[in-house]
């Protein structure tokens, strides 16, 4: 397949803004799924996803798109972040494109799934609900995509609803830096203007720019365990190719006309995982259409899967680099990341800095930058009700972590509950989903303890750590730091100099009329007010968007100034119609105050209209007792 005819993109949005519905329409319009097999939220294959109506795990799918009539295909260089629709050259009706779509979750607890998806793409479709406008995860996912230097296609969805506020959503997207002429208004439910989204994907998103002549490098961005095929890795081929069939031209594998491979390539017999060093003879290689479909291989820029046959789930980790197994090949352990590349906590390290910078002598393979391990924020214990099931729980946790690398676990023992596992999660919803999957997929009957957070304790200089929880001694500090994840681990108070608790940077989006109630809730939860911004037709979207300054925002010293309960702050709020105004709050809040009922109370006082996003800020001193 001509590499210039491949497009890798994902769909990002706030929860329930229509990502999966748009994915359904794209699958339908490209003929990837026959109408008789079509169902709502097709890519949400897990029963828990379908029952809850949310996307939990990223879902890749390969679509074959034949451009109707005349396709408009700009020559977009890999360094550009957004294509232009004005300077185009045309191609004839025979052009066929491979579109690799990755559907992503919208809930903040599954943000790690989004960050992994972005590393496998060159573009992103940003979906905004016309009835709600820009929300917390809209901004969070947009910022992730911009940090990855992706081309972004802005889309306003649900324009068919009677309460759609298209002009309001258009203004909010414009204030995020998008031109009005590039924003596409659609109805994913009935298919209105979805063809324009397909055209934009082909014409605006750049083709992958890996080297076909370089040694194989493929990034593992997700995985799952199959009882017959072992560990199945979801990969994006950055350089080189994987050919596991005969060294011949690949036949067509799709009824709509997959062009297949071009010139014959040498057959690959063994693959190596650089981080673990293990080599495997792949059982199967193929694509997601959307079910796994076997093929003879994957070429540069393509997205697919490798069935490894491995039974040890620890040998094929998410973020590892797959290359050709060769005893004579040397592997460089230092990825050459460009100065512009960056990685954030719970985010993907930018992979674009390394593409095309590989030594092509076939002697060295430079591993691709992988992923930073996500830091769990909520902890709870899981204990089997039947004490002889501990080994089964351990095996189940290992297999489940293969498809959900954002949670962690370690064995613990309780006098009351026996042997079990102390598990860390990104949030309460994440914890609920993992518990439900353990019950349904593995038939385990587990008892869960109350959720807790991780505290850090500074011991007095003369104190000796009473157990192996000792973490580190800060250079220049008088005492020792240790982590506490449950009350049973809390040491003798006489040995403690200071206790620290995790604090989150909280962002809340809500209509203006709920300002007073939200401020009161945050005050009750020991939150520290930082910032308040108004988002409307006459204001500019939040300050974290590069190059934007909001005339309707202010910064304050919490010790010297507090906003009034009605949120007016002395400005003439009549300048903006109340129904057109969205408020953005910024707070610092202890994580322990968030994990029980904060979100439920927020939804209650705002009648379901508020949304929130949060990320770790710092550890701050606190006075606690056991």
N, C-alpha and C positions, 0 to 999 in steps of 0.2 A: 504494500500500500504506500502511495506517495505520502511522505511525512507531512507535506504542506496541507494535506486534506484530512488531518486529524485535529480534533478539537477536544480538549479536556476541560470540563467545567463542573461546578457544583452549584447547588441552589441553597442560599442562606436567607434566613428571615427570623423574625420573632415567632414564638410558638403560636400555632393556629392561624398563621397568615396565609397559608395555602401552598406551602412548598410541595407536599406530597401530591396534592391535587394537580398542580402544574406538571409535576413529573408524570402523572398519569396521562395528561393530555399529550405530552411530548412522546411518550411511548405509543400512544394511539395514533398520532399523526405521522409518525415515522414507520408505522407498521411493525414495530418490534414485537408487539403483543397483538394477537388476533382478537377481534371484537368478542368472540365467544368466550375467550379466556380473561377478558378485562373485568376488573373489579376495583372498587374505590380503594385508594391508598395501597396500590399493588406492591410497592417496594417495602411497605411496612409488613414484613412477612411474619414477625414474631406475634403470637397471639396476644401477648401483653400490650404490644404497640396498638393493635387493632382495638382491643377492649378500652384502653385509655384514650385512644384517639390522638396519640402523640408519636413522633419518631424518636426512638431511643438509640438505635445504632445506625451508623452510616451505611448506605446501600448503593453499591456501584452497578451500573448497567451500560451496555454498549448498544448504541443505536446506529443504524445505517440510514443516512438522509440523502436522498436524491434531490438535488436542487431543482425546483420547478422553473421552467422558462429560463430566465437569465439570472444567474447568481451574481451578487455584488461582493467581490472579494478584495478588500484592500490589502496592500502589501505592508503588513504591520511588523515592525522589527520587534525582537524579543524584549528590548529595553523599554518599549512604550507601555504605558499603563492603560491607555484607552485609545481605541482605534477611531478613525474619523470616517464618517459616512459620506464625505464630500469628494474625496479623491479615490475613485474606485476604478478597477479595470474589470471587464466582464468576462464570463466564462459561459460555455455553451451548456445545453440541457443535459449533456452526458456526465457532468460532474457529480461525483458521489463522495460524500464525506462520512467519516467515522466520528460520531459524537459520543464521547465517554462521559456520562453523567454520574455524579455522586450526590445522592440525596442526603441531607444532614439534619440532625435534631435542632430544635429551637429552644429547648429549655436550658437554663443556665447550668444545671447540674451535668449536662452532657456536652458542655463546651469543648471538652477535650476531643470528642468525636469530630467536631467542626474543624478544629485546628489541624487534625491529622488529614482531613479531607482536602484542605487547602493546599497542602504540600504536594498533592498529586495533580494539581490543576494549574492552568494558565488563566482561567477566567472564572467569574462567579456571577450568577443571576441573583440580584438582591430584590426580594419580594416584600412589598409593603401593603398591608391591608387598607383599602380605601375607607373603611369604616372606623379604623383606629389610628391610622397614621404611623409615624415613626415611634417605636417603642424601645425599651431598654436593650433587648437582644438584637434589635436592628442595628443599633450603634455598636454594640459589642462585636458582632460578627463583621460589620463593615470595617471596623478598626483592624480586626484580625486579617481580613482580606487585603487591606491597604498595606499592612506591614509585610505581607507576602508579595506585594507588588503585582497583584492580580488585576486584570482588566475586569471592570465591573459594569454590568448591564442593569440599570435600575428599572423595576417593573412595579406598577400599581395594580393590585389584584382586587377582585370582588367588585368590579364596577357595575355589575348587574344588580346589586342589592339596593333597595330603595333608600337606605340611610347612608349610602356611599358619599363621602366628601372628597371628591376627586381633586378639586382645586386646592383644598387644604393639604392633602397628601403631596400634591405637586409642589406646593410652596415649601413644604418641609424637606423634600428631596432636593429642591433647588438650593436651599440654604446649606445642604450638605456638600455642595460643590458640583452637582450634576446640572448639565444644560437641559432646559425643558424639552428641546427637540430630540434628545436621546432617551427620554423617559417614555416607556411603553405602557399604556393603560390596557389591561386585559381582564377577561373573566376566565379563569382556569376551569371553572365548573362547566361552562357551556362552550368553551373553546374560542371565544371572541378574541381576535388579534393574537392568538398564540402563535400563528404562523410568522408574525413579525418577530417574536422572540427567537424562533428557529433561524430566521434570516440574520438577526443580530449576532447570534452565536457564531454563525459561519463567517460573517463579514467583519466582526469586531474582535473576537477572541483570537489571539495569535496562535499559530501552530507551535507544537513543542520543538525545541531547538537542540535536542541532544545529538550526539555524534553517532552515526551508524557504523563508522569504522573503528570506534574505540572498543576496548574490552567491555563486556557486559557489566552494567551496574543497574540494579533494580531496587527500589525502595519499598520495604514492607510497611504499608500504612494501616493494615488491619489483618485479622486472622480469625479462624474458627477451628473447632475440632470436629472431625468426621470419624465415626467409628470404623469406617472402611478405608478411607483415604488418609487417615492420620491428620496431622496439622496441615490446614489449607491456608496458604498465605495470599493476601490480596496485595498485588504489587503494581507499581508504576515503573515501567522500563525507562530509565533516564538515558542510558547509553547502550549501544550494542543491541543484541537480540538473543532470544531464547528459541531455538529450534530443536524440538525433541522428536520430531518425526523424521521420515526419510529426507535426504538432501535433495528435495525436488520442490517444484512450485506448488504452493498450497491450493487445494481446490476451494471452490466457493462453499461457504458454510451457512449461508443465510438465504432464505428464499427470495428476499428483496435484492439480492445481488451484492454480497460482500466482495470487494475486488480481490481480497486475499493478499498474498505476498507477491513481490516482484521476482527478482533474480533468485536462483537457488542459493541457499546458505548451508554452511557446514552444520552437521548435526551435533547437538550438545548432549553429552552423556552424563555429566555430573555437574551439580551446582554446589556452591559453597556459601555458607552464611558467615560473613566476616567476623561478627562479634563473638559467636560461639566457636567458630572454626570447624564446625561439622560439615561434612560433605554428604550429599544425597543424590540418588538417582530418582528424578521426579517421576511419580506415577502418572501424572497427568498435568497438562497445561491447557488453559482455555480462557474464555471470556464469560462475562455475566450478561445474559440476554433474555430476561433478567436471571433465569436459572443458569447454573453453570453448564457451559457448552464446550466440549472438548475440541481442541484445535491442534495444529502441528507446532504452534509456537506463538511468541509475542515479539513484536518489533519495536524499534525505538519510538518512544512517545506513547505507546499503547498501555492500557490498563487491563489487567486480567488477574488470573489466579494461578498458583502453583500448588498442586497436591503433592506433599513431600513424603508421605508415608511415615513420618516421624510419630512416635508414640509419646516421647518426652516433650511436653509442651514448653519447657524452658529453653529448648535448643533453637527455637525460631521466634525471636522476640520482635515486637512491633518497633519500627525504627531502624532495624538492622538492614544491611546492604547485602543483596544476593549477587554473586558473580560466578564465573565459570570455575569449577573445581579443577585445580592444576597444582600439583606438588611443586612445580618450578616457578609458579607465579608468586611474586612478592607483594605483600599488602602494606601500603603506607597507613600508619595509624593516625595521621594528622590530616584531617580534611582541609583543603585549601579554600577557606571561606573568604569571599571578598569583603572588604572593609564595610560595605553597606549592609551585609547580612547581619541579622540579629535574631536572638531567640528570647522569649519572655517566659516567665513562670506559667506553667500549664499551657504553653503554646508550642508550636512547631518551630524548630530552628530553621531559618530560611535556607532552602536547598538551592535556590536559583543562583547563588554565588559560585557554585562549583560546576555547573553544567557547562561543558565545553572546555574546562581547564584541566582535563585529564591528560597525563602523559600517555601518548598513543603508541608507545614502544612495546606494549603488551607485556612489559616486565612488572610494572606497578599498577595496582588498582587502588585508587584513593576512595575510602569509604565515604558514602554520602552522609552529611550531617543528619542525625536522627531526631529524636524527640526528647525534650526534657521530661523527666518523670513528673506526673501531676502530683501535687501535694494534697493528701486527704485532709478534709476539714471536719468531718463528723465521724465519730468512732462509736462502735457498739460491739458487744460480745455475742457470738452465735454458738449455742451449745446444743448438741443433739439430745433429744429427749431419751433416746435409747443409747446408753453409754457405750455399747459395742459398735456404734456407727461412726466413731471418730475418724477412722481411716477412710471411710467412704466420703465423709465431709471434706477431708483433705484433698482427695482426688477430684471431687466435684469443684472445689474452689480453684484448683489448678487449671482445670479445663475451662471453667467460666472466665478466669482471668485472661485466658488466651483471646477471647472475643471482647473482653472489657478490661483493658489494662489500666483503667483509672482507679480501680480499687485495690487495696492491699490487705494482707492478712498475716497473722503470726499465731502460733499455738499459745494458749494460756491455760491455767488451771485454777479452778475455784473450789473452795471447801464445800460450798452449797450446791454448785451445779456440775462439778466434775471437770473433765477435760473439754476444751472447746477452742474457739479461735477469736482473737481480737481483730476486728476488721475496720478499715478506714475507707470512707467514701467522700465524694465531692459535695454531697448534700443529702437531705432527708429523702427526696424523691429517688435519688440514686440508690440509697440504702434499701428503700422499699422494693425497687425493681429487682435488685440483686437477690433479696430474700425470696421474692416471688419466683424468680427463675430457678433458684436452688430447689424450691418446693416442686415446681412443675416439671422441670427438665430432668431432675435427678431423683425425684421422689423422696426428698429428705424432710423430716419433721423436726424443725429447729425451734429453739427458744431464744428470743432476742432480748438483750438487756436494754435499759434506757440509753438514749444517745448521749454522748459526752464530747467534750473538746479536749485538745491537748494543751496542757499548761506546762510552763517551764519554771523551774525553781532554782534559785541561786542559793547554794548552801554556804554556811559560814566557813571562813577559812580553815578552821580547825576540824571541820566535819569530814567524815569519811563516807563516801557513797555507800548506803546500806545494801544495795542490790545492783545488778548489772544494768540498771537503767541509766547509768552514767553516760552522758553523751560527749561533752567536751568541756574543757576548761578554757575560758576565754583568756587570751593573752593580756596580761595586765590587770585581770580581775582578782579580787580577793578570795572569791569562792569558786564553787563548781556549779555548772549548769546541768540539770537533768530534766528529762521530759516525764510528765505524768499524764496518763491517758485514762485512768480510772481512780476512784476514791481509795481503793485498796492499796494503791501504790504510793499514797501520800505519806511522806516520812514524818518523823517526830517534829512537831512545830518548833521545838527548841533548837533544831539544827538548821532552820530556814532563815535566811537573811531577807529574801524578797521573792515573791511569786509574780509571774507574768502570765497574762492571758492573751490569746489571739484576737486581734482587732481587724475588722473588715472595712474596706471602703465601699460604702453602699450608695447606689444610684437608684432613685425612684422616679418614675414617670407617672403623672396623674393629671386629670383635668383640674383646672384652677379652683373649682368650687370645693375641692377636698383638702386644700392646703392646711387649714387649721387642724383638722382631725389627724392628718398625717404627722404634723409637728408634735401634737400631743402624744401620739403613739410612740414616736421616736424618743421623746423626752422620758416617757415611762420606761423605755428599754435602755436607758443610760447612753443614748446616742449623742454624739457631739456634732452640732450643726456646723457645716462647712460652707455651703454654697446653695443658692437658689437661682434658677434661670427660667425665663419665660420663653416659650417657643411658639411663635405664631406667624402670621403673614408679614408682620413688620419687624420681626426679630430674626436673629441668626442662631442656628443650631449650636449645640454645646461647644465649649472652649477646647475640648480635646481634639476636635477636628482641625487638622492642620490648616493654618492660614485664616481661620474664622475668628471673629471677635463679636461677642453678643452685646448689643447696646442695652439689652434688657436683663443683664446679669450683674452681679456684684460679688466681691470677695470681702470677707470680714474677719476680724479677730474675734473668736468666740468669747474671749474674756471681756471684751469691751462693747459688743453690740449684739443685740438679739432682734430677730424679725418680729413684727407684730403678728398676732394670731391670724389675721385675715390675709397675710402675705402681701400687703400693699407696699410696704417698704417706702412709703412716701412718693411713689410714682403714680402717674395718672393711668389707672388700669382701664379707664374708659376708652383708651386708644385702641384697645383690642377687644373684640367681641368675646365674651366669656366662653362661648361654645367653640371658638376658634383657637383658644389658648391652651397649651399644654405646659405643665410645670415640670422642671427637672430639679430634684433635690439631691444634694450630696451630703452624706453623713459619714462619720466614723462610729462604728457600733461593735460592741463585743460579740464575738461569734456565739457565745453561750446564750445571749439574749435572742439570737435569731433562730436557733435550731428547734425550738419547741413550737411556738404558735405565732411567731411574728408575721409570716406570710398569710396565714389564715385570717388574722386580725386585720391586716392591711387590705385584703380582698373584701372583708366584711364592711369596713368603714368607707371604702371607695366604691361599693356596689359592683366589684369585679373589674373596675376600669383601670386600676393601677397595675404597673409592671415594675419589676426590679431586676437589678444586676448587681453583682458584688464580686470583689476579688480581695485577696489577702493584702493587708496593709503593713502590719507590724505586730510585735508583741509589746504590750504596755503593762506597767505595774498595776497590781490589783490586790485588794485585801480579801482573802478567802479563808474559810475554815473547813475542816473535814466534816 
